[in-house]
């Protein structure tokens, strides 16, 4: 800072030498008048203390840690502001800056190689050396000026300047304690030295004698060449202006060589007042009392007020860069906490009254004051790349929200550090999801290739059964939507892959049909649907609807192509079958009436037309009753004996058919006719029966031909001989071979 002050004071001295600056006073300065800024109040040393943790009227839970840990206020006494300035030690014409190694390397010219300097000039104690410079990459040209103590050309120069021809001919410091500076600094540029410089231009065609141009309007300075040198186009640069050039604006002041010691004190330049110390240093951010009037100077050295002006309350910046509130009485406000100052809310540190910005912790709550706008942030804000929400209606306003917060566009969650939650959030046993830049998600959401459903009222991720309107869904343990087959509670369900909806009613899948009840569970076994009966294969099968032949237990069914159960007469693969009203296939039936007509049905269920003999036998049984003994009694008594040698005509595969037809139609016949009628009636009654031909003893002696019936009853084979009963009057019903009182049957065989 002292270096900076020295430079500008040199410029001001040069400007005054050029008769462009008017002195404000002619008296000598008194060192006893050097007062600190705001001398009305010399604040006592006050330590900044931690803020008292008082409760606010309202409290919102949960509270959370701040997004960033805030360093507690120092318990050590804060440096007082403003501080008293002590007399400076002997000031050298130029401040020592460093070794200048970086700049020397960049210029590709050693500042110690003074023999290569284009020009050297000194005042006896210090010597300035001018070196040419050309950028190896951009070919930009300029000059370095290095100042050494006279006679010492090695080591660290006191200063180093750079004449930048590319950037409008501005002087720029090219070495500071913080490194190189290659661009003109903002504000007034500070130049060193009080001598005229005879700079040799780059093309070596001329030598220019120059001075300083101070641009107080744009706060810049430039080095100018004489009008003679400006005539040479090779040295004409954008910011070069000659003293005689008519284009020089009125606010530009041209300075020549001058002695700063001759211009110390209060000076007026272009309407602004400055103060230059006797050692040539420009006074900034301080105050001086001259003839009983105190002058206050800002960071640029401009006087912004005097003690003759009435001071008002306002912010004052201390040398440490911090701000404090000066009250109307000139004292500083030291009370910490929230204050409304000049119509705006501020937070002052406890103990010192220092104005706070950034994160503020007060009463266990967090606030944030923007360092630039000094506004207390409210609403959704991003700080250091993280989103936060500050309550605009809290008291005081701007409290950082932790936990749940409902805003106009939805519900948000802020973690313990106040950072707005993005993505998944688990609280207890419930999970939530937040959009990248939005509130908590509700309803359906695809995340990572999976679909999830978030409760429309509370926003938590649903698991298990979910009912939306008239549709039901099932969410897995991880909350993802289930599709396809699923067993739940001992029942099977199907969820449509595209939508996840639970299936109801019919489903066709891989050419198979399934049915699901109203509650969604899959149907197994028999099911009446729309007036038709269907059968769905039970587990471990998949429950598909059955078609074609079906065996359930000992019963046979036939399911039509549409899956419905068949009833009645049905022709299947060229054969007729009959299914009762319950769908069961009828089998092993004789003279079974179907639609008014009698049929025989085989053991395999094949429905067959009845022969004439069978039809006559059925008609007889209808008259006498469907009973085996009644049938035997009819054959042994209703047939009149007729001795005749019956020969079976061609065309009869079963001789019994001819015998029965003859007996049922004529009512007469011999033992063959009687046995034939009983054979057919017993067969219609469902017995295993066979007509047998053999021999029996004759009354006249010898053996004679005879016919009777063998029948199986309850697993035993008996003889039924209608002619024996007719002829002898004895019992011929269910007798045994060799039974006492019966004929002796020999040489017999079955004819069917």
MITIRO-989393 format. One line per 10 residues: their letters; for each residue x, y, z of C-alpha. Coordinates in Angstrom, 3 decimals. Layout:
<sites>
a	X/Y/Z  ...
</sites>
This chain:
<sites>
xxxxxxxxxx	0.000/0.000/0.000  2.814/2.391/0.843  4.414/1.743/-2.513  1.121/2.482/-4.205  0.744/5.763/-2.340  4.271/6.784/-3.282  3.665/6.230/-6.969  0.534/8.328/-7.204  2.137/11.106/-5.229  4.906/11.194/-7.831
xxxxxxxxxx	2.300/11.521/-10.549  0.548/14.274/-8.683  3.833/16.104/-8.232  4.487/15.819/-11.935  1.045/17.144/-12.690  1.538/20.120/-10.408  4.876/20.915/-11.995  3.019/21.113/-15.314  0.814/23.845/-13.754  -2.257/21.643/-13.984
xxxxxxxxxx	-2.670/21.227/-10.186  -3.589/23.981/-7.767  -2.175/23.858/-4.194  -4.824/24.123/-1.523  -2.618/25.706/1.116  0.874/27.148/1.563  1.570/26.459/5.206  3.866/23.926/6.803  2.360/20.685/8.077  2.461/19.815/11.743
xxxxxxxxxx	3.119/16.210/12.731  0.967/16.747/15.776  -2.112/17.073/13.607  -1.943/13.544/12.303  -5.173/11.972/13.599  -6.701/8.607/12.846  -9.875/8.171/10.805  -12.977/9.144/12.729  -10.970/10.766/15.476  -14.195/11.740/17.224
xxxxxxxxxx	-14.298/8.233/18.685  -11.348/6.224/19.804  -13.040/2.879/20.534  -11.865/0.814/23.408  -10.435/-2.583/22.663  -13.442/-4.916/22.631  -13.258/-8.669/22.153  -15.634/-10.397/19.786  -17.567/-12.929/21.765  -19.695/-15.828/20.758
xxxxxxxxxx	-23.266/-14.892/20.089  -25.714/-15.542/22.938  -27.972/-18.436/22.114  -31.411/-17.080/22.796  -34.573/-18.788/21.755  -36.823/-17.325/19.108  -40.566/-16.999/19.586  -41.239/-19.910/17.269  -39.353/-23.132/16.791  -39.416/-25.556/13.936
xxxxxxxxxx	-38.042/-29.043/14.050  -35.928/-30.804/13.071  -32.934/-28.534/13.498  -29.795/-29.528/11.609  -26.154/-28.801/11.348  -25.122/-26.009/9.039  -23.986/-26.807/5.514  -20.486/-25.725/6.463  -18.860/-25.597/9.839  -18.572/-21.978/10.940
xxxxxxxxxx	-15.544/-20.958/12.860  -16.613/-19.548/16.223  -15.986/-15.896/16.818  -12.520/-15.365/18.226  -12.360/-15.001/21.974  -9.225/-12.926/21.637  -9.637/-9.166/21.503  -10.282/-7.968/17.985  -7.926/-5.391/16.579  -9.502/-2.050/17.243
xxxxxxxxxx	-10.941/-0.107/14.386  -9.940/2.485/13.554  -6.354/2.303/14.865  -3.908/5.100/15.636  -1.231/5.658/13.034  2.341/5.952/14.340  5.022/8.034/12.690  6.703/6.213/9.826  10.432/5.488/9.859  12.707/7.016/7.273
xxxxxxxxxx	11.167/6.411/3.879  13.351/5.445/0.945  12.442/6.879/-2.433  11.361/3.422/-3.557  10.059/0.448/-1.604  11.916/-2.806/-1.814  9.809/-5.395/-3.615  11.839/-8.544/-4.063  14.448/-10.127/-6.259  12.572/-9.631/-9.566
xxxxxxxxxx	13.707/-13.048/-10.843  10.446/-13.968/-12.601  10.204/-10.744/-14.553  13.822/-10.830/-15.491  13.361/-14.358/-16.846  10.246/-13.391/-18.793  11.910/-10.374/-20.335  14.779/-12.579/-21.411  17.006/-9.663/-20.276  18.859/-9.778/-16.970
xxxxxxxxxx	18.185/-6.669/-14.943  21.688/-7.112/-13.525  23.255/-6.872/-16.950  23.257/-3.095/-16.777  25.677/-2.922/-19.664  22.782/-3.868/-21.985  20.591/-1.010/-20.793  19.449/1.472/-23.398  19.547/4.280/-20.885  20.590/4.922/-17.297
xxxxxxxxxx	19.731/7.912/-15.166  20.009/8.600/-11.467  19.797/11.166/-8.715  23.011/10.132/-7.003  21.499/7.630/-4.576  19.503/5.514/-7.064  19.955/4.740/-10.724  17.202/3.684/-13.155  18.064/1.368/-16.052  15.911/0.977/-19.166
xxxxxxxxxx	15.911/-2.399/-20.963  14.145/-3.288/-24.228  11.627/-6.148/-24.238  9.996/-8.236/-26.932  7.613/-11.123/-26.190  8.946/-14.313/-27.776  5.442/-15.558/-28.625  3.340/-12.479/-29.403  6.225/-10.261/-30.587  4.786/-7.472/-28.434
xxxxxxxxxx	7.398/-4.856/-27.623  8.021/-2.738/-24.571  10.527/-1.676/-21.913  11.572/-2.696/-18.436  12.745/-0.037/-15.998  14.639/-1.317/-12.966  15.886/0.830/-10.120  19.085/-0.072/-8.250  20.945/1.647/-5.521  23.686/3.542/-7.300
xxxxxxxxxx	26.818/1.453/-7.589  24.954/-1.812/-6.878  23.922/-3.634/-10.034  23.511/-7.075/-8.541  20.802/-8.500/-6.296  17.289/-7.265/-5.857  16.139/-4.113/-7.599  14.003/-1.746/-5.566  11.335/-1.830/-8.225  10.620/-2.899/-11.741
xxxxxxxxxx	8.186/-1.312/-14.198  6.901/-2.499/-17.519  6.021/-0.261/-20.439  3.301/-2.185/-22.316  3.123/-0.968/-25.917  0.392/-3.430/-26.846  -2.090/-2.353/-24.190  -2.185/1.302/-25.124  1.200/2.316/-23.809  0.289/1.969/-20.141
xxxxxxxxxx	2.798/1.580/-17.378  2.141/-1.553/-15.351  3.944/-2.976/-12.367  5.430/-6.257/-13.508  6.585/-7.453/-10.133  4.840/-7.460/-6.774  5.134/-9.475/-3.631  2.370/-11.699/-5.017  3.900/-12.284/-8.433  3.736/-10.777/-11.891
xxxxxxxxxx	1.083/-8.322/-12.999  0.834/-8.042/-16.784  -2.319/-6.040/-17.290  -3.032/-2.470/-16.219  -4.570/-2.452/-12.786  -8.007/-1.001/-12.275  -8.013/2.634/-11.245  -5.155/5.101/-11.332  -1.825/3.510/-12.304  1.103/4.418/-10.036
xxxxxxxxxx	4.451/5.257/-11.626  7.830/5.627/-9.928  10.478/8.282/-10.304  10.666/12.035/-10.692  12.956/12.188/-13.715  12.245/12.610/-17.363  12.968/9.455/-19.261  14.908/9.558/-22.503  13.553/6.245/-23.792  15.073/4.790/-26.892
xxxxxxxxxx	12.196/3.478/-29.062  12.282/-0.068/-30.421  13.181/0.815/-33.985  16.110/2.954/-32.776  15.076/5.811/-35.050  14.647/8.412/-32.392  14.793/9.304/-28.770  11.769/10.592/-26.968  11.670/12.803/-23.951  8.438/12.213/-22.098
xxxxxxxxxx	6.389/12.993/-19.083  3.220/11.700/-17.442  -0.388/11.983/-18.576  -2.849/11.622/-15.714  -6.385/10.717/-16.841  -8.486/11.553/-13.807  -11.735/10.727/-15.573  -10.738/7.169/-16.470  -8.233/6.794/-13.637  -5.351/5.909/-15.961
xxxxxxxxxx	-1.918/7.345/-16.666  0.261/7.016/-19.737  3.761/7.919/-20.740  3.898/10.312/-23.650  6.628/11.118/-26.149  7.393/14.521/-27.538  5.504/15.824/-30.522  8.635/15.339/-32.616  8.763/11.636/-31.872  5.032/11.152/-32.316
xxxxxxxxxx	5.475/12.184/-35.948  7.193/8.862/-36.545  4.376/6.322/-37.138  6.501/3.496/-35.812  6.238/4.820/-32.303  2.625/5.948/-32.438  0.444/3.855/-30.143  -3.229/4.068/-29.319  -2.802/5.705/-25.931  0.134/7.918/-26.919
xxxxxxxxxx	-0.799/11.559/-26.787  1.604/14.432/-27.209  1.494/17.515/-25.057  0.799/19.604/-28.095  -1.754/17.238/-29.572  -5.084/19.020/-29.863  -6.926/15.764/-29.300  -5.933/15.550/-25.658  -9.204/15.721/-23.701  -9.688/18.481/-21.191
xxxxxxxxxx	-9.636/16.047/-18.291  -6.113/14.890/-19.172  -3.318/16.600/-17.260  0.173/16.568/-18.671  2.920/16.566/-16.124  6.607/17.265/-16.565  9.611/16.633/-14.341  8.967/17.767/-10.821  10.165/17.422/-7.278  7.587/15.808/-5.037
xxxxxxxxxx	9.069/17.439/-1.974  7.994/20.777/-3.405  4.378/19.674/-3.626  3.636/18.083/-0.235  0.374/18.944/1.482  -3.216/19.275/0.280  -3.592/19.403/-3.480  -6.624/19.822/-5.756  -6.614/17.864/-9.029  -9.571/18.094/-11.372
xxxxxxxxxx	-11.881/19.066/-8.543  -10.682/16.341/-6.152  -8.551/16.978/-3.097  -5.533/14.791/-2.267  -2.941/14.902/0.478  0.771/14.202/-0.226  3.096/13.542/2.668  6.475/15.302/2.810  8.138/12.059/1.791  5.965/11.956/-1.307
xxxxxxxxxx	3.536/9.286/-0.084  -0.118/9.800/-1.002  -2.383/9.614/2.043  -5.234/7.085/1.652  -7.867/5.693/4.002  -6.879/8.107/6.712  -7.398/11.687/7.882  -5.433/14.863/8.467  -6.274/18.054/10.372  -5.206/21.226/8.585
xxxxxxxxxx	-5.909/24.655/10.053  -8.458/23.117/12.411  -10.320/21.307/9.654  -10.151/17.512/9.515  -10.004/15.988/6.024  -10.990/12.336/5.400  -9.447/10.444/2.460  -10.706/7.219/0.838  -8.688/4.301/-0.517  -7.862/6.269/-3.704
xxxxxxxxxx	-6.655/9.249/-1.720  -9.680/11.399/-2.599  -11.054/13.580/0.182  -14.660/12.532/0.676  -15.563/14.848/3.568  -14.285/17.320/6.116  -15.094/18.005/9.756  -16.944/21.091/8.612  -19.500/18.771/7.059  -22.056/17.178/9.336
xxxxxxxxxx	-21.361/13.502/9.760  -24.238/11.128/9.381  -24.704/7.526/10.441  -23.326/4.963/8.024  -20.910/2.156/7.322  -17.203/2.740/7.743  -14.536/0.376/6.458  -11.586/-0.246/8.706  -8.040/-0.913/7.555  -8.620/-4.649/8.024
xxxxxxxxxx	-11.346/-4.460/5.396  -14.232/-5.022/7.821  -17.206/-2.698/8.106  -18.670/-1.088/11.230  -21.759/1.056/11.773  -21.055/4.621/12.860  -24.011/6.074/14.702  -25.267/9.665/14.539  -23.286/10.603/17.618  -20.105/9.358/16.001
xxxxxxxxxx	-19.792/6.264/18.154  -19.752/2.767/16.738  -22.567/0.297/17.296  -21.128/-2.602/19.284  -24.286/-4.490/20.211  -24.285/-7.826/18.415  -27.194/-9.559/16.721  -29.774/-8.383/14.217  -30.196/-4.690/13.527  -32.220/-2.699/11.053
xxxxxxxxxx	-29.830/-0.070/9.735  -30.662/2.383/7.004  -33.847/0.426/6.230  -32.079/-2.921/5.896  -31.428/-5.860/8.212  -27.820/-6.621/9.147  -26.116/-8.932/11.602  -23.327/-7.531/13.790  -20.801/-9.646/15.581  -21.122/-9.717/19.346
xxxxxxxxxx	-18.504/-7.615/21.099  -16.998/-5.788/18.134  -19.995/-4.763/16.040  -18.302/-6.086/12.910  -20.735/-6.496/10.029  -21.169/-10.149/9.211  -21.785/-11.761/5.836  -21.945/-15.358/4.702  -23.202/-18.008/7.111  -24.663/-16.698/10.365
xxxxxxxxxx	-25.529/-18.845/13.401  -28.037/-17.214/15.715  -30.197/-18.873/18.348  -29.236/-22.301/16.988  -30.490/-21.277/13.576  -28.683/-20.600/10.349  -28.942/-17.630/8.013  -26.951/-16.509/5.014  -26.125/-12.918/4.046  -24.851/-12.423/0.516
xxxxxxxxxx	-21.349/-10.889/0.759  -21.890/-8.656/-2.279  -25.534/-7.583/-2.144  -25.640/-7.731/1.689  -29.127/-9.176/1.328  -30.412/-11.864/3.683  -31.075/-14.738/1.321  -34.619/-16.073/1.183  -36.294/-18.778/-0.829  -34.401/-21.432/-2.790
xxxxxxxxxx	-30.744/-20.464/-3.116  -27.560/-22.130/-4.318  -24.424/-21.596/-2.228  -21.121/-23.165/-3.230  -22.977/-25.394/-5.659  -25.450/-26.690/-3.047  -29.169/-25.838/-2.894  -30.692/-24.481/0.325  -34.003/-22.945/1.308  -34.302/-19.891/3.550
xxxxxxxxxx	-37.718/-19.174/5.015  -39.001/-15.808/3.759  -41.620/-15.561/6.528  -39.568/-16.643/9.539  -38.745/-14.180/12.302  -36.122/-13.028/11.685  -36.488/-13.603/7.979  -34.231/-16.037/6.145  -33.946/-18.950/8.580  -32.357/-21.944/6.856
xxxxxxxxxx	-34.861/-24.799/6.653  -34.001/-28.284/7.878  -36.326/-31.241/7.317  -39.613/-31.099/5.411  -40.810/-27.945/3.704  -43.935/-27.592/1.574  -43.723/-24.994/-1.189  -46.100/-24.052/-3.976  -44.695/-26.647/-6.381  -44.485/-29.483/-3.868
xxxxxxxxxx	-42.751/-30.871/-0.838  -38.989/-30.729/-0.271  -36.611/-32.227/2.256  -33.469/-30.556/3.554  -30.864/-32.642/5.376  -29.267/-31.814/8.715  -26.904/-29.427/6.921  -29.793/-27.688/5.177  -28.896/-29.064/1.737  -31.904/-29.867/-0.428
xxxxxxxxxx	-32.242/-33.594/-0.954  -31.941/-35.060/-4.432  -32.662/-38.651/-5.427  -33.466/-41.308/-2.810  -34.151/-40.502/0.834  -34.770/-43.091/3.567  -36.516/-41.979/6.755  -37.237/-44.827/9.123  -38.810/-47.603/7.098  -40.036/-45.332/4.323
xxxxxxxxxx	-38.297/-44.179/1.181  -38.844/-41.036/-0.863  -37.526/-39.740/-4.154  -36.742/-36.167/-5.124  -36.212/-34.837/-8.634  -32.839/-33.283/-9.470  -34.224/-29.759/-9.472  -37.679/-30.340/-8.086  -39.791/-31.435/-5.134  -40.635/-34.846/-3.757
xxxxxxxxxx	-41.999/-37.164/-6.432  -45.547/-38.467/-6.221  -47.263/-41.062/-8.381  -45.432/-43.116/-11.002  -41.706/-42.616/-11.642  -39.153/-44.556/-13.743  -35.779/-44.719/-11.992  -32.841/-46.753/-13.224  -34.966/-48.759/-15.630  -37.558/-49.666/-12.976
xxxxxxxxxx	-40.975/-48.225/-12.238  -41.952/-47.077/-8.773  -45.079/-45.620/-7.247  -44.971/-42.897/-4.620  -48.014/-42.277/-2.483  -49.955/-39.331/-3.874  -50.720/-37.995/-0.408  -47.542/-38.568/1.584  -45.016/-39.242/-1.182  -43.383/-42.333/0.308
xxxxxxxxxx	-42.493/-45.264/-1.947  -45.225/-47.898/-1.898  -44.587/-51.597/-1.431  -46.948/-54.544/-1.725  -50.477/-54.061/-3.048  -51.372/-50.688/-4.535  -54.860/-49.754/-5.758  -55.101/-46.872/-8.221  -58.614/-46.219/-9.408  -60.092/-49.581/-10.384
xxxxxxxxxx	-56.690/-51.147/-11.068  -54.418/-53.035/-8.726  -50.635/-53.332/-8.827  -48.018/-55.128/-6.812  -44.739/-53.484/-5.796  -41.749/-55.660/-4.887  -39.792/-55.373/-1.636  -37.490/-52.812/-3.273  -40.550/-50.848/-4.391  -40.205/-51.687/-8.079
xxxxxxxxxx	-43.326/-52.551/-10.050  -43.847/-56.293/-10.468  -44.850/-57.689/-13.856  -45.682/-61.222/-15.001  -46.585/-64.150/-12.735  -46.507/-63.839/-8.952  -47.605/-66.146/-6.097  -48.992/-64.235/-3.114  -50.644/-65.737/-0.068  -51.005/-69.142/-1.700
xxxxxxxxxx	-52.654/-67.696/-4.815  -51.309/-66.923/-8.248  -51.648/-63.579/-10.009  -50.585/-62.134/-13.312  -49.480/-58.528/-13.852  -49.489/-57.191/-17.402  -45.859/-56.523/-18.459  -46.455/-53.167/-20.179  -48.560/-51.598/-17.444  -48.092/-53.760/-14.353
xxxxxxxxxx	-51.866/-53.919/-13.890  -53.224/-56.996/-12.143  -55.064/-59.141/-14.693  -58.742/-59.932/-14.315  -60.838/-62.207/-16.508  -59.443/-63.956/-19.572  -55.757/-63.977/-20.489  -54.210/-65.537/-23.591  -50.510/-66.214/-23.194  -48.352/-68.360/-25.480
xxxxxxxxxx	-51.466/-69.815/-27.179  -52.940/-70.841/-23.844  -55.848/-69.301/-22.036  -56.145/-68.493/-18.343  -58.819/-66.982/-16.193  -58.484/-64.654/-13.184  -61.189/-63.845/-10.660  -62.369/-60.329/-9.824  -59.823/-60.099/-7.013  -57.137/-61.127/-9.499
xxxxxxxxxx	-56.265/-64.606/-8.279  -55.952/-67.313/-10.921  -58.737/-69.871/-11.373  -58.031/-73.598/-11.084  -60.344/-76.554/-11.681  -63.997/-76.213/-12.707  -65.343/-72.714/-13.289  -68.661/-71.520/-14.673  -68.127/-68.427/-16.848  -70.855/-66.837/-18.894
xxxxxxxxxx	-73.148/-69.855/-18.621  -70.461/-72.321/-19.724  -68.340/-74.697/-17.709  -64.551/-74.622/-18.101  -61.723/-76.544/-16.567  -58.360/-74.985/-15.645  -55.511/-77.343/-14.940  -54.640/-77.381/-11.240  -51.158/-76.973/-9.781  -48.427/-77.989/-10.297
xxxxxxxxxx	-49.603/-77.130/-13.803  -49.935/-73.477/-14.725  -53.732/-73.298/-14.626  -54.307/-73.050/-18.352  -57.754/-73.775/-19.780  -58.107/-77.379/-20.931  -59.502/-78.435/-24.323  -60.118/-81.919/-25.750  -60.319/-85.082/-23.654  -60.084/-84.592/-19.911
xxxxxxxxxx	-59.967/-87.187/-17.140  -60.820/-86.029/-13.636  -60.702/-88.883/-11.164  -62.485/-91.836/-12.833  -64.631/-89.655/-15.043  -64.057/-88.623/-18.606  -65.021/-85.268/-20.103  -64.609/-83.569/-23.384  -63.815/-79.837/-23.553  -64.726/-78.034/-26.751
xxxxxxxxxx	-62.279/-75.894/-28.711  -63.448/-72.809/-26.809  -62.763/-74.662/-23.556  -66.410/-75.151/-22.616  -67.471/-78.548/-21.291  -69.316/-80.777/-23.750  -72.746/-82.290/-22.943  -75.053/-84.506/-24.974  -74.213/-86.517/-28.084  -70.839/-85.560/-29.591
xxxxxxxxxx	-69.047/-87.057/-32.567  -65.325/-87.138/-31.955  -62.837/-88.521/-34.474  -65.631/-90.391/-36.271  -67.218/-91.949/-33.185  -70.218/-90.904/-31.177  -70.023/-90.273/-27.454  -72.607/-89.156/-25.044  -71.979/-86.764/-22.149  -74.529/-86.232/-19.461
xxxxxxxxxx	-75.763/-82.904/-18.171  -72.812/-82.882/-15.740  -70.422/-83.382/-18.648  -69.417/-86.888/-17.684  -69.064/-89.332/-20.539  -71.644/-92.162/-20.386  -70.183/-95.630/-20.889  -71.055/-99.303/-20.553  -74.755/-98.745/-21.038  -77.335/-100.871/-22.885
xxxxxxxxxx	-80.471/-99.486/-24.391  -79.515/-96.012/-23.252  -82.083/-93.501/-24.343  -80.712/-90.503/-26.196  -83.157/-88.035/-27.665  -85.909/-90.667/-27.623  -83.821/-93.376/-29.209  -82.028/-96.262/-27.532  -78.345/-96.890/-27.907  -75.762/-99.166/-26.487
xxxxxxxxxx	-72.704/-97.410/-25.061  -69.459/-99.328/-24.793  -67.022/-99.392/-21.941  -65.014/-96.740/-23.810  -68.103/-94.563/-24.161  -68.721/-95.203/-27.823  -72.402/-94.831/-28.603  -73.648/-97.646/-30.883  -76.913/-98.326/-32.668  -78.905/-101.187/-31.046
xxxxxxxxxx	-79.679/-104.367/-33.033  -83.271/-105.419/-33.652  -82.959/-108.103/-30.998  -81.691/-105.539/-28.491  -84.503/-103.149/-29.284  -87.098/-105.939/-28.800  -85.423/-106.953/-25.544  -85.538/-103.372/-24.308  -89.217/-103.087/-25.163  -89.943/-106.273/-23.214
xxxxxxxxxx	-88.005/-105.031/-20.201  -89.966/-101.800/-20.352  -93.099/-103.902/-19.909  -91.958/-106.355/-17.264  -89.421/-104.147/-15.491  -85.714/-103.859/-15.742  -84.951/-106.733/-13.464  -82.907/-109.928/-14.073  -85.327/-112.338/-12.434  -88.272/-110.792/-14.260
xxxxxxxxxx	-86.383/-111.287/-17.492  -85.709/-114.983/-16.633  -89.318/-115.540/-15.624  -90.540/-114.046/-18.934  -88.191/-116.229/-21.039  -89.137/-119.395/-19.091  -92.896/-118.868/-19.194  -93.934/-116.469/-21.951  -92.425/-118.509/-24.781  -94.568/-121.401/-25.884
xxxxxxxxxx	-92.483/-124.436/-26.562  -92.195/-125.160/-30.246  -90.135/-128.115/-31.317  -88.314/-127.041/-34.403  -84.873/-127.395/-35.849  -83.926/-123.711/-36.054  -81.180/-122.895/-38.547  -79.562/-119.428/-38.211  -79.828/-117.588/-41.534  -76.799/-115.947/-43.137
xxxxxxxxxx	-75.999/-112.379/-42.089  -76.217/-112.918/-38.345  -72.828/-112.670/-36.692  -74.323/-113.501/-33.329  -76.753/-116.474/-33.440  -78.414/-115.146/-30.298  -79.691/-112.161/-32.314  -81.735/-114.484/-34.558  -83.003/-116.573/-31.639  -84.106/-113.443/-29.708
xxxxxxxxxx	-85.796/-111.820/-32.703  -87.768/-114.967/-33.351  -88.806/-115.410/-29.744  -89.750/-111.746/-29.107  -91.777/-111.507/-32.325  -93.504/-114.948/-32.353  -93.756/-115.748/-28.649  -92.807/-119.374/-29.277  -89.697/-121.476/-29.657  -87.492/-124.126/-28.123
xxxxxxxxxx	-84.570/-124.001/-25.659  -82.446/-121.982/-28.149  -85.167/-119.320/-28.484  -85.746/-119.117/-24.721  -81.988/-118.792/-23.989  -81.597/-116.146/-26.764  -84.303/-113.840/-25.348  -82.908/-114.090/-21.800  -79.365/-113.500/-23.084  -80.320/-110.174/-24.654
xxxxxxxxxx	-82.398/-108.947/-21.720  -79.611/-109.811/-19.219  -77.086/-108.105/-21.467  -79.187/-104.925/-21.558  -79.332/-105.095/-17.780  -75.528/-104.806/-17.793  -74.503/-108.336/-16.951  -71.716/-110.318/-18.469  -73.699/-113.040/-20.146  -73.076/-115.777/-22.750
xxxxxxxxxx	-75.407/-118.219/-24.563  -74.123/-121.793/-24.287  -74.853/-124.831/-26.516  -74.296/-128.387/-25.239  -76.062/-131.666/-24.395  -78.365/-132.879/-21.619  -79.902/-136.366/-20.891  -83.187/-137.213/-22.691  -86.203/-138.813/-21.000  -86.068/-141.482/-23.656
xxxxxxxxxx	-82.485/-142.148/-22.903  -79.308/-140.918/-24.365  -78.133/-137.299/-24.726  -79.817/-134.557/-26.723  -78.819/-131.013/-27.882  -79.631/-128.155/-25.526  -78.995/-124.360/-25.059  -78.848/-122.333/-21.863  -77.132/-119.138/-20.493  -74.037/-118.532/-18.352
xxxxxxxxxx	-74.145/-115.268/-16.376  -71.646/-113.575/-14.026  -73.205/-112.134/-10.885  -71.007/-110.557/-8.230  -67.974/-112.280/-9.666  -69.480/-115.803/-9.763  -70.649/-117.667/-12.853  -74.109/-119.210/-12.726  -76.375/-121.151/-15.063  -79.740/-119.745/-16.080
xxxxxxxxxx	-81.785/-122.366/-18.025  -85.308/-121.080/-18.964  -86.190/-124.344/-20.767  -85.290/-126.447/-17.683  -87.759/-124.397/-15.602  -90.383/-124.488/-18.400  -90.034/-128.251/-18.873  -89.563/-129.440/-15.257  -91.135/-126.692/-13.266  -88.022/-126.587/-11.159
xxxxxxxxxx	-85.697/-123.628/-10.510  -83.325/-123.037/-13.373  -82.368/-119.485/-12.252  -78.814/-118.933/-11.062  -78.007/-122.610/-10.553  -74.631/-124.296/-10.660  -73.307/-127.030/-12.840  -73.799/-130.427/-11.119  -76.305/-129.015/-8.685  -78.648/-131.736/-7.319
xxxxxxxxxx	-82.020/-131.640/-8.966  -80.735/-130.117/-12.203  -79.761/-131.543/-15.525  -76.337/-132.822/-16.190  -74.793/-130.486/-18.741  -72.073/-131.933/-20.966  -70.166/-131.087/-24.115  -71.084/-127.395/-23.888  -69.509/-124.250/-25.325  -70.271/-120.553/-25.560
xx	-71.559/-119.250/-28.857  -70.886/-115.536/-28.078
</sites>
